[in-house]
Amino acid sequence: MNVLGIIASGVAALFITVALAKSVRRVALRPRVPDEPGGRAPRAEALRRAGGATAVLGIGTATGAALWLGAADDAAGAVGGLLAGAGAVAALGLVHDLKPLWAALRLAVQTAAAVLVVSLAGLSPAASVLAVVWIVLVTNAFALLDHADGMLTAVGLVTAAGLLACAIVGGDPALALLPATLVAGLAGFLLHNWHPARLRLGACGAQFTAFALAASGALIQAAAPSGRAAWAALPALATVALADSALVLISRRRAARSPLRDTDDHIAHRLRRVRVTVPGAAVLTALWAGVPVATGALVYAELLHPAFLLLPLAGTAAAVYALLRIPAYAPPRTAPPRTAPSRTATSRATQDRTITARRRTEAADAGAAIPAAAPATGVKGSAHGQGAPTGTARTAAGHPTVPPPPNGRPAEAATAAAERG
């Protein structure tokens, strides 16, 4: 396959993806009928979530047409198996977008598709096992990057460009067919997937993109000349995807959370917590991916020594360590024990009763300490020695006497009351 055929396939993938995405976007953003509540069509969200199918159709159509025209030459079987496996994974992802499926079923389909690709590539048994494990691992790692607008599309575009360069330098242009259509198709879809995203890749587009990148890398590495450091260069192209997976697994392990439960602890989520915008997070992640991709491509082309790959790996490790220091989970809410309110209420009630009893005792003691006022002249009172008077002591004018204070002088208080009367 010549360079003009690769360019023609890429242009076809770009135009098909843009046209399909524009049509789906127009339908998804169409307003509702006036008599229906809400502001969008009932199926608008489903169309936006399954918008990645437009990229799958654009890339798949362009690649399939090139294979039908005989562009892949001797590698037609390997490229055809790669496209068939990616299509099967994308079909399952489309079903998952409409109705969620079990993770075990998706993993089984990914493994079967990887086995198909490896078997058609003609690898040895040991290399086939390693390739299948690598394809499944990297597929899920790349798919996890679809947690922010434009992130997986931008990172996938950069990675596909690196794979395209490696395939051309490696002397097997047929393996450059799918990376070329991936670059063009993802570039066209990024116009609608940039923040605020009108269309999303969803499970369909994310699984297709991730599987195509992982399988293309495995085939390019298997077809690399023996003198090249493909074993070290090509895995570096998946550095950001693997870093995001490592970040998630380490943080969930530290927080004692389930590794399969998806939460807001990915790269973009942590960048948002330090006030990085959504487009800024996508740009930073794409630039981050560009460093190991460029280094790996230069090492694959034997323009750099493989030791230079340690630099982006060290930078990635430092970035993961810095992102781990950004809190990703809310502090757990500790509920008080059930017996605490009853004990508190009991202790408060006991204190209230004690205070009330004390006040009553003090009042009784104070009343006993206050002597009865002596009856004034002209007022009927009890006889001497007959106990306490039955009525209130009053003055000659009929006014009640003022009781003396507890430590006061009764005679003076009585005199002052008589003078008031």
C-alpha positions as CSV (number, residue, x, y, z in Angstrom):
1,M,0.0,0.0,0.0
2,N,1.4,3.4,-1.0
3,V,1.3,6.7,0.8
4,L,-1.5,8.0,-1.5
5,G,-3.7,5.1,-0.6
6,I,-3.2,5.8,3.2
7,I,-4.0,9.5,2.6
8,A,-7.1,8.7,0.6
9,S,-8.4,6.3,3.3
10,G,-7.8,9.0,5.9
11,V,-9.7,11.6,4.0
12,A,-12.6,9.2,3.4
13,A,-12.8,8.4,7.1
14,L,-12.7,12.1,8.0
15,F,-15.5,13.1,5.6
16,I,-17.7,10.1,6.5
17,T,-17.3,10.7,10.3
18,V,-18.0,14.4,10.0
19,A,-21.1,13.9,7.9
20,L,-22.6,11.2,10.1
21,A,-21.8,13.0,13.3
22,K,-23.4,16.2,12.0
23,S,-26.6,14.4,11.2
24,V,-26.8,12.6,14.5
25,R,-26.0,15.9,16.3
26,R,-28.8,17.6,14.5
27,V,-31.3,15.0,15.5
28,A,-30.1,14.8,19.1
29,L,-30.3,18.6,19.6
30,R,-33.8,18.9,17.9
31,P,-36.3,20.5,20.3
32,R,-39.3,18.6,21.5
33,V,-42.9,18.9,20.4
34,P,-44.4,21.9,22.1
35,D,-47.0,19.9,24.0
36,E,-44.3,17.7,25.6
37,P,-42.6,18.8,28.8
38,G,-38.8,19.4,28.8
39,G,-36.5,20.9,26.2
40,R,-35.1,17.9,24.2
41,A,-36.3,14.9,22.4
42,P,-36.9,11.8,24.5
43,R,-34.1,9.9,22.7
44,A,-31.6,12.8,22.6
45,E,-29.5,11.6,25.5
46,A,-29.3,8.1,24.0
47,L,-28.2,9.6,20.7
48,R,-25.6,11.7,22.3
49,R,-24.3,8.8,24.3
50,A,-24.1,6.5,21.3
51,G,-22.6,9.2,19.1
52,G,-19.4,7.2,19.0
53,A,-21.0,4.9,16.5
54,T,-20.6,7.6,13.9
55,A,-16.8,7.5,14.3
56,V,-16.9,3.7,14.2
57,L,-18.9,3.7,10.9
58,G,-16.6,6.3,9.4
59,I,-13.4,4.6,10.3
60,G,-14.7,1.1,9.6
61,T,-16.2,2.1,6.2
62,A,-12.9,3.7,5.0
63,T,-10.8,0.8,6.2
64,G,-13.1,-1.8,4.8
65,A,-13.2,-0.1,1.4
66,A,-9.4,0.1,1.3
67,L,-9.2,-3.6,2.1
68,W,-11.7,-4.4,-0.6
69,L,-9.6,-2.5,-3.1
70,G,-6.6,-4.6,-2.2
71,A,-4.7,-1.9,-0.4
72,A,-3.4,-4.1,2.5
73,D,-1.5,-6.6,0.2
74,D,-0.1,-9.5,2.2
75,A,-1.3,-8.2,5.6
76,A,-5.0,-8.2,4.5
77,G,-5.8,-11.1,6.8
78,A,-4.3,-9.4,9.9
79,V,-5.8,-6.0,9.2
80,G,-9.2,-7.7,8.4
81,G,-9.1,-9.6,11.6
82,L,-8.2,-6.5,13.5
83,L,-11.2,-4.6,11.9
84,A,-13.6,-7.5,12.6
85,G,-12.5,-7.8,16.2
86,A,-12.8,-4.0,16.8
87,G,-16.3,-4.1,15.1
88,A,-17.4,-6.9,17.4
89,V,-16.2,-5.0,20.5
90,A,-17.9,-1.8,19.2
91,A,-21.2,-3.7,18.6
92,L,-21.2,-4.9,22.2
93,G,-20.4,-1.4,23.4
94,L,-23.4,0.0,21.5
95,V,-25.7,-2.6,23.2
96,H,-24.1,-1.5,26.5
97,D,-24.9,2.1,25.8
98,L,-28.6,1.3,25.4
99,K,-28.7,-1.3,28.1
100,P,-25.8,-1.9,30.6
101,L,-24.2,-5.3,30.4
102,W,-22.1,-7.3,32.8
103,A,-18.4,-6.5,32.9
104,A,-17.6,-10.3,32.6
105,L,-19.5,-10.4,29.2
106,R,-17.6,-7.5,27.8
107,L,-14.3,-8.9,29.0
108,A,-15.1,-12.3,27.3
109,V,-15.9,-10.6,24.0
110,Q,-12.7,-8.5,24.2
111,T,-10.7,-11.7,24.8
112,A,-12.3,-13.5,21.9
113,A,-11.7,-10.5,19.6
114,A,-8.1,-10.4,20.7
115,V,-7.7,-14.1,20.0
116,L,-9.1,-13.6,16.5
117,V,-6.6,-10.8,15.8
118,V,-3.6,-12.8,17.1
119,S,-4.6,-16.0,15.3
120,L,-4.8,-14.2,12.0
121,A,-1.5,-12.5,12.6
122,G,0.4,-15.8,12.7
123,L,2.2,-15.3,16.0
124,S,3.9,-18.0,18.1
125,P,1.9,-19.5,21.0
126,A,3.9,-17.6,23.7
127,A,3.7,-14.4,21.8
128,S,0.0,-14.9,21.1
129,V,-0.7,-15.3,24.9
130,L,1.2,-12.1,25.7
131,A,-0.5,-10.3,22.8
132,V,-3.9,-11.3,24.0
133,V,-3.2,-10.2,27.5
134,W,-1.7,-6.9,26.3
135,I,-4.7,-6.1,24.0
136,V,-7.3,-6.8,26.7
137,L,-5.4,-4.8,29.3
138,V,-4.7,-1.7,27.1
139,T,-8.2,-1.8,25.7
140,N,-9.7,-1.4,29.1
141,A,-7.1,1.2,30.1
142,F,-7.8,3.4,27.1
143,A,-11.6,3.0,27.6
144,L,-11.3,4.4,31.1
145,L,-10.1,7.7,29.6
146,D,-13.6,8.4,28.4
147,H,-14.5,10.2,31.6
148,A,-14.3,13.8,30.3
149,D,-15.2,15.7,27.1
150,G,-12.6,15.2,24.4
151,M,-10.1,13.4,26.6
152,L,-10.1,9.9,25.0
153,T,-10.6,11.4,21.5
154,A,-7.5,13.7,21.9
155,V,-5.3,11.0,23.5
156,G,-6.4,8.4,21.0
157,L,-5.6,10.8,18.1
158,V,-2.1,11.4,19.5
159,T,-1.5,7.7,20.1
160,A,-2.8,6.7,16.6
161,A,-0.4,9.3,15.1
162,G,2.5,7.6,16.9
163,L,1.4,4.2,15.7
164,L,1.1,5.5,12.1
165,A,4.7,6.8,12.3
166,C,6.0,3.5,13.6
167,A,4.2,1.5,10.9
168,I,5.6,3.7,8.1
169,V,9.1,3.6,9.6
170,G,8.9,-0.2,10.1
171,G,8.5,-0.8,6.4
172,D,5.0,-2.4,6.6
173,P,2.6,0.3,5.3
174,A,-0.4,-2.1,5.3
175,L,-0.4,-2.0,9.1
176,A,-0.6,1.8,8.8
177,L,-4.1,1.6,7.3
178,L,-6.1,1.5,10.5
179,P,-4.0,4.0,12.4
180,A,-4.3,6.5,9.5
181,T,-8.1,6.2,9.4
182,L,-8.2,6.4,13.2
183,V,-6.3,9.7,13.1
184,A,-8.7,11.2,10.6
185,G,-11.9,9.8,12.1
186,L,-11.0,10.9,15.6
187,A,-10.1,14.3,14.3
188,G,-13.5,14.7,12.7
189,F,-15.3,13.4,15.8
190,L,-13.4,15.8,18.1
191,L,-15.2,18.7,16.5
192,H,-18.4,17.4,18.2
193,N,-16.8,15.8,21.3
194,W,-15.0,18.9,22.5
195,H,-16.3,20.6,25.6
196,P,-19.2,21.1,25.9
197,A,-19.7,17.8,24.1
198,R,-22.7,17.5,21.8
199,L,-21.8,13.9,21.1
200,R,-20.0,11.4,23.2
201,L,-18.0,8.3,22.3
202,G,-19.9,6.2,24.8
203,A,-19.0,2.5,25.2
204,C,-19.3,1.9,21.5
205,G,-16.7,4.5,20.3
206,A,-14.5,4.1,23.4
207,Q,-14.2,0.3,23.1
208,F,-13.6,0.5,19.3
209,T,-10.9,3.2,19.7
210,A,-9.2,1.4,22.6
211,F,-9.2,-2.0,20.9
212,A,-8.0,-0.6,17.6
213,L,-5.1,1.2,19.3
214,A,-4.1,-1.8,21.4
215,A,-4.4,-4.4,18.6
216,S,-2.6,-2.1,16.1
217,G,0.3,-1.7,18.5
218,A,0.5,-5.5,19.1
219,L,0.6,-6.2,15.3
220,I,3.2,-3.5,14.6
221,Q,5.4,-4.8,17.4
222,A,5.1,-8.4,16.0
223,A,6.0,-7.2,12.5
224,A,8.9,-5.0,13.6
225,P,12.4,-5.8,12.4
226,S,14.5,-7.7,14.8
227,G,17.0,-4.9,15.2
228,R,14.5,-2.4,16.4
229,A,13.7,-1.8,20.1
230,A,10.0,-2.4,19.5
231,W,9.6,-4.3,22.8
232,A,10.4,-1.0,24.7
233,A,9.1,1.7,22.2
234,L,5.6,0.6,21.4
235,P,4.4,-0.1,25.0
236,A,5.4,3.5,25.8
237,L,2.6,4.7,23.6
238,A,0.1,3.5,26.2
239,T,1.7,5.4,29.1
240,V,-1.1,7.8,29.9
241,A,-3.8,5.1,29.7
242,L,-1.9,2.8,32.0
243,A,-1.1,5.7,34.3
244,D,-4.8,6.5,34.7
245,S,-5.5,2.9,35.5
246,A,-2.7,2.7,38.0
247,L,-3.9,6.0,39.6
248,V,-7.4,4.6,40.0
249,L,-6.4,1.3,41.4
250,I,-3.9,2.7,43.9
251,S,-6.3,5.4,45.2
252,R,-9.2,2.9,45.6
253,R,-6.9,0.5,47.3
254,R,-5.8,3.1,49.8
255,A,-9.5,4.2,50.4
256,A,-10.6,0.5,50.8
257,R,-13.0,0.9,47.9
258,S,-14.0,-1.6,45.2
259,P,-11.7,-1.4,42.2
260,L,-14.7,-2.1,39.9
261,R,-16.9,0.7,41.1
262,D,-16.4,3.7,38.9
263,T,-16.1,7.0,40.8
264,D,-14.7,10.5,40.2
265,D,-11.1,9.6,40.8
266,H,-9.6,9.7,37.3
267,I,-7.1,12.1,35.9
268,A,-9.6,14.7,34.7
269,H,-11.5,14.6,38.0
270,R,-8.4,15.4,40.0
271,L,-7.4,18.1,37.7
272,R,-10.8,19.7,38.0
273,R,-10.4,19.8,41.8
274,V,-7.4,22.0,41.4
275,R,-9.4,24.4,39.2
276,V,-8.3,23.1,35.8
277,T,-11.1,23.5,33.2
278,V,-12.5,20.5,31.2
279,P,-10.8,21.6,27.9
280,G,-7.6,22.3,29.9
281,A,-7.7,18.8,31.3
282,A,-8.0,17.3,27.8
283,V,-5.2,19.5,26.5
284,L,-2.9,18.6,29.4
285,T,-3.6,14.9,29.1
286,A,-3.0,15.0,25.3
287,L,0.3,16.8,25.8
288,W,1.2,14.3,28.5
289,A,0.5,11.5,26.1
290,G,2.5,13.2,23.3
291,V,5.8,13.1,25.2
292,P,6.0,9.2,25.5
293,V,4.5,8.8,22.1
294,A,7.1,11.0,20.4
295,T,9.9,9.4,22.4
296,G,8.7,5.9,21.6
297,A,8.4,6.7,17.9
298,L,11.9,8.1,17.8
299,V,13.3,5.1,19.6
300,Y,11.5,2.8,17.2
301,A,13.0,4.7,14.3
302,E,16.5,4.2,15.9
303,L,16.9,8.0,16.3
304,L,17.2,7.8,20.1
305,H,18.6,5.3,22.4
306,P,16.1,3.2,24.4
307,A,17.4,4.6,27.6
308,F,15.6,7.9,26.7
309,L,12.3,6.1,27.4
310,L,13.1,6.3,31.1
311,L,12.6,10.1,31.1
312,P,8.8,10.0,30.2
313,L,8.3,7.0,32.5
314,A,9.9,8.9,35.4
315,G,7.8,12.0,34.6
316,T,4.7,9.8,34.5
317,A,5.5,8.3,37.9
318,A,6.0,11.8,39.3
319,A,2.7,12.9,37.8
320,V,0.8,10.0,39.3
321,Y,2.3,10.6,42.7
322,A,1.3,14.3,42.5
323,L,-2.3,13.4,41.5
324,L,-2.5,10.9,44.3
325,R,-2.0,13.8,46.8
326,I,-5.2,15.5,45.4
327,P,-8.2,14.3,47.5
328,A,-10.6,12.4,45.3
329,Y,-13.2,11.1,47.9
330,A,-15.3,12.9,50.4
331,P,-14.6,12.2,54.0
332,P,-16.7,9.4,55.4
333,R,-19.7,10.4,57.6
334,T,-19.4,8.9,61.0
335,A,-22.9,8.3,62.5
336,P,-23.1,8.6,66.3
337,P,-24.0,5.3,68.2
338,R,-27.6,4.6,68.7
339,T,-27.3,4.5,72.5
340,A,-25.7,7.9,72.7
341,P,-28.9,10.0,72.5
342,S,-30.7,8.0,75.2
343,R,-27.8,8.3,77.6
344,T,-27.4,12.0,77.0
345,A,-31.1,12.5,77.5
346,T,-31.1,10.4,80.7
347,S,-28.1,12.4,82.1
348,R,-29.8,15.7,81.3
349,A,-33.1,14.6,82.9
350,T,-31.2,13.5,86.0
351,Q,-29.4,16.8,86.2
352,D,-32.7,18.7,85.8
353,R,-34.3,16.7,88.5
354,T,-31.4,17.3,90.8
355,I,-31.4,21.0,90.2
356,T,-35.2,21.2,90.7
357,A,-34.9,19.3,94.0
358,R,-32.1,21.5,95.2
359,R,-34.1,24.6,94.4
360,R,-37.1,23.3,96.3
361,T,-34.9,22.5,99.3
362,E,-33.3,25.9,99.3
363,A,-36.8,27.5,99.0
364,A,-38.1,25.5,102.0
365,D,-35.0,26.4,104.1
366,A,-35.4,30.0,103.2
367,G,-39.1,30.0,104.1
368,A,-38.3,28.4,107.5
369,A,-35.7,31.0,108.2
370,I,-38.1,33.9,107.7
371,P,-40.0,34.7,110.9
372,A,-43.6,35.6,110.9
373,A,-44.4,39.2,111.2
374,A,-45.8,40.4,114.5
375,P,-49.4,41.6,114.3
376,A,-49.8,45.3,114.4
377,T,-52.0,47.2,116.8
378,G,-55.7,46.8,116.1
379,V,-55.3,43.7,114.0
380,K,-56.8,40.4,115.1
381,G,-54.2,37.7,115.4
382,S,-53.6,34.5,117.1
383,A,-53.2,34.4,120.8
384,H,-49.8,33.9,122.3
385,G,-48.8,30.3,122.4
386,Q,-51.6,29.2,119.9
387,G,-49.2,28.7,116.9
388,A,-48.9,30.6,113.6
389,P,-51.6,33.1,112.5
390,T,-54.2,32.0,110.1
391,G,-54.2,35.3,108.0
392,T,-51.7,37.7,106.6
393,A,-50.4,40.3,109.0
394,R,-51.8,43.8,108.1
395,T,-51.3,47.3,109.4
396,A,-53.9,49.5,111.1
397,A,-54.9,50.9,107.7
398,G,-55.4,47.4,106.3
399,H,-52.2,47.2,104.2
400,P,-50.2,43.9,104.3
401,T,-46.9,44.1,106.0
402,V,-43.7,43.7,104.0
403,P,-41.9,40.4,104.9
404,P,-38.4,41.0,106.1
405,P,-35.4,39.6,104.2
406,P,-33.8,36.3,105.5
407,N,-30.9,38.1,107.2
408,G,-32.7,41.3,108.0
409,R,-34.2,42.7,111.2
410,P,-37.9,41.9,111.7
411,A,-38.6,44.8,114.0
412,E,-37.2,47.4,111.5
413,A,-39.1,45.9,108.6
414,A,-42.4,46.0,110.6
415,T,-41.8,49.6,111.6
416,A,-41.1,50.6,108.0
417,A,-44.3,48.9,106.9
418,A,-46.3,50.7,109.6
419,E,-44.8,54.1,108.5
420,R,-45.8,53.4,104.9
421,G,-49.3,52.8,106.0
